[in-house]
Amino acid sequence: MRAVLRDAYGGPEVLRVGEVATPRPGPGEVLVRVRASSLNTADLDQLRGLPRIARVEGVRRPRSPHMGLDVAGEVEEVGSGVRDLERGDRVWADLFSHGHAALADYVRVPADASSRIPDGVSFVDAATVPHSGLLALQGLRAAAPFRAGTRVLINGAGGCVGPFAIQLAVSRGAHVTGVDSADKADLMRAAGAHEVIDYVTEDVTRSGKRYDVVLDIADTRGILAMRRCLKRGGRYSLIARRLGSFARYVLAGPLVGRLTGTRMGTILWKPNRRAYLDEFVALLAAGEVRPLIDSTWALDDAVTAFEHLASGRARGKVVVVP
Ligand SMILES: NC(=O)c1ccc[n+]([C@@H]2O[C@H](COP(=O)([O-])OP(=O)(O)OC[C@H]3O[C@@H](n4cnc5c(N)ncnc54)[C@H](OP(=O)(O)O)[C@@H]3O)[C@@H](O)[C@H]2O)c1
């Protein structure tokens, strides 16, 4: 079968599409025939081995040559012990903690990390959701509760995770402001943002505006600066890009929160489990979450797809179809 492969950390130039043996499912796994995959910033982190935390699976060189987090496809073969999935089932999964080998014709997936794609949702649309959608869900959950009219600021709202976070917050009745560069304003508005701020021309931490909830995906500012965006009683949730900021929020977040009457924390990534993705089923069916796609590429052109994402020109998800 074909697979996107690499032997070293680096830019898209270290990638190639090559031939490898088709895997067989182990106990508790299914073999999925990949119909679509999508790229995430976390794929770029794993490709580059940066930040250093992305080298958990190989400090000097990647232990696995494979790439790819998001998978949508059909079950081709069922491993021993799997009772609830069968050949032909349409499934999706985030393989961030499960071998990240989705950019291929076939991939082995733990059965308990995969769930059924909702009826009427295409493989291409489904493939955009798992990794970035689950990050958005986990980030917003950490800042709960939401009520109609809750004022939410999403910092870094125009990347892979942001449009899902905007849609999830809007679906809960929030009034959402997205912060990103001006050329991502249309994408943020398409996701449902009520207001957008250009981080290049406006420092939101100095604007004097206060929010009930801040979801920080950009991870570009310090804890005291971000605290200025919160009302008293407000909640801040960080999806940390760097280990340093994760540690800072774990250590200093509770203290800053207590002193300022806010809640300031960071999410601890939870490996994908079936129940998380199932939360998207009703949202997709109701049209409350709508995948926003930048472009679709053939598997043979996956290296160019990575170059496109790495260039910063993507506006929405970049999809790869075997
Ligand atoms: N903590 C965890 O457990 C965990 C787990 C998995 C992944 N992650 C990380 O979580 C992040 C997921 O986000 P993503 O995929 O949506 O990233 P992304 O696609 O890079 O989006 C981040 C956005 O923030 C914008 N931005 C840059 N500087 C900004 C600033 N000063 N103010 C506001 N916005 C700014 C970027 O715009 P420009 O294009 O202009 O730079 C970009 O559009 C990734 O970094 C990933 O590595 C964390």
Ligand as a Chemical Component Dictionary entry (heavy atoms), coordinates in Angstrom:
data_LIG
# 
_chem_comp.id                   LIG 
_chem_comp.type                 NON-POLYMER 
_chem_comp.pdbx_formal_charge   0 
_chem_comp.three_letter_code    LIG 
# 
loop_
_chem_comp_atom.comp_id 
_chem_comp_atom.atom_id 
_chem_comp_atom.alt_atom_id 
_chem_comp_atom.type_symbol 
_chem_comp_atom.charge 
_chem_comp_atom.model_Cartn_x 
_chem_comp_atom.model_Cartn_y 
_chem_comp_atom.model_Cartn_z 
_chem_comp_atom.pdbx_ordinal 
LIG N1  N1  N 0  -1.808 21.167 24.908 1  
LIG C1  C1  C 0  -2.099 20.036 24.312 2  
LIG O1  O1  O 0  -2.428 19.058 24.968 3  
LIG C2  C2  C 0  -2.021 19.955 22.803 4  
LIG C3  C3  C 0  -2.296 18.759 22.132 5  
LIG C4  C4  C 0  -2.251 18.755 20.754 6  
LIG C5  C5  C 0  -1.927 19.910 20.075 7  
LIG N2  N2  N 1  -1.614 21.042 20.765 8  
LIG C6  C6  C 0  -1.253 22.302 20.104 9  
LIG O2  O2  O 0  -2.445 23.077 20.058 10 
LIG C7  C7  C 0  -2.372 23.942 18.933 11 
LIG C8  C8  C 0  -3.617 23.764 18.132 12 
LIG O3  O3  O 0  -3.946 24.929 17.433 13 
LIG P1  P1  P 0  -4.183 25.010 15.878 14 
LIG O4  O4  O 0  -3.963 23.684 15.283 15 
LIG O5  O5  O -1 -5.458 25.710 15.648 16 
LIG O6  O6  O 0  -2.933 25.953 15.522 17 
LIG P2  P2  P 0  -2.818 26.898 14.273 18 
LIG O7  O7  O 0  -3.514 26.299 13.113 19 
LIG O8  O8  O 0  -1.359 27.231 14.180 20 
LIG O9  O9  O 0  -3.645 28.193 14.702 21 
LIG C9  C9  C 0  -3.154 29.168 15.555 22 
LIG C10 C10 C 0  -3.594 30.491 15.017 23 
LIG O10 O10 O 0  -3.136 31.510 15.913 24 
LIG C11 C11 C 0  -2.747 32.622 15.103 25 
LIG N3  N3  N 0  -1.865 33.503 15.854 26 
LIG C12 C12 C 0  -0.510 33.626 15.782 27 
LIG N4  N4  N 0  -0.101 34.605 16.607 28 
LIG C13 C13 C 0  -1.196 35.110 17.198 29 
LIG C14 C14 C 0  -1.394 36.145 18.159 30 
LIG N5  N5  N 0  -0.381 36.854 18.671 31 
LIG N6  N6  N 0  -2.656 36.399 18.537 32 
LIG C15 C15 C 0  -3.703 35.718 18.042 33 
LIG N7  N7  N 0  -3.567 34.728 17.114 34 
LIG C16 C16 C 0  -2.326 34.416 16.710 35 
LIG C17 C17 C 0  -2.059 31.958 13.915 36 
LIG O11 O11 O 0  -1.999 32.888 12.847 37 
LIG P3  P3  P 0  -0.698 33.107 11.948 38 
LIG O12 O12 O 0  -0.872 32.188 10.772 39 
LIG O13 O13 O 0  -0.776 34.545 11.590 40 
LIG O14 O14 O 0  0.513  32.756 12.768 41 
LIG C18 C18 C 0  -3.008 30.812 13.639 42 
LIG O15 O15 O 0  -4.047 31.162 12.759 43 
LIG C19 C19 C 0  -1.160 23.539 18.128 44 
LIG O16 O16 O 0  -0.099 24.417 18.418 45 
LIG C20 C20 C 0  -0.820 22.166 18.668 46 
LIG O17 O17 O 0  0.552  21.889 18.593 47 
LIG C21 C21 C 0  -1.675 21.085 22.109 48 
# 
loop_
_chem_comp_bond.comp_id 
_chem_comp_bond.atom_id_1 
_chem_comp_bond.atom_id_2 
_chem_comp_bond.value_order 
_chem_comp_bond.pdbx_ordinal 
LIG N1  C1  SING 1  
LIG C1  O1  DOUB 2  
LIG C1  C2  SING 3  
LIG C2  C3  SING 4  
LIG C2  C21 DOUB 5  
LIG C3  C4  DOUB 6  
LIG C4  C5  SING 7  
LIG C5  N2  DOUB 8  
LIG N2  C6  SING 9  
LIG N2  C21 SING 10 
LIG C6  O2  SING 11 
LIG C6  C20 SING 12 
LIG O2  C7  SING 13 
LIG C7  C8  SING 14 
LIG C7  C19 SING 15 
LIG C8  O3  SING 16 
LIG O3  P1  SING 17 
LIG P1  O4  DOUB 18 
LIG P1  O5  SING 19 
LIG P1  O6  SING 20 
LIG O6  P2  SING 21 
LIG P2  O7  DOUB 22 
LIG P2  O8  SING 23 
LIG P2  O9  SING 24 
LIG O9  C9  SING 25 
LIG C9  C10 SING 26 
LIG C10 O10 SING 27 
LIG C10 C18 SING 28 
LIG O10 C11 SING 29 
LIG C11 N3  SING 30 
LIG C11 C17 SING 31 
LIG N3  C12 SING 32 
LIG N3  C16 SING 33 
LIG C12 N4  DOUB 34 
LIG N4  C13 SING 35 
LIG C13 C14 SING 36 
LIG C13 C16 DOUB 37 
LIG C14 N5  SING 38 
LIG C14 N6  DOUB 39 
LIG N6  C15 SING 40 
LIG C15 N7  DOUB 41 
LIG N7  C16 SING 42 
LIG C17 O11 SING 43 
LIG C17 C18 SING 44 
LIG O11 P3  SING 45 
LIG P3  O12 DOUB 46 
LIG P3  O13 SING 47 
LIG P3  O14 SING 48 
LIG C18 O15 SING 49 
LIG C19 O16 SING 50 
LIG C19 C20 SING 51 
LIG C20 O17 SING 52 
# 
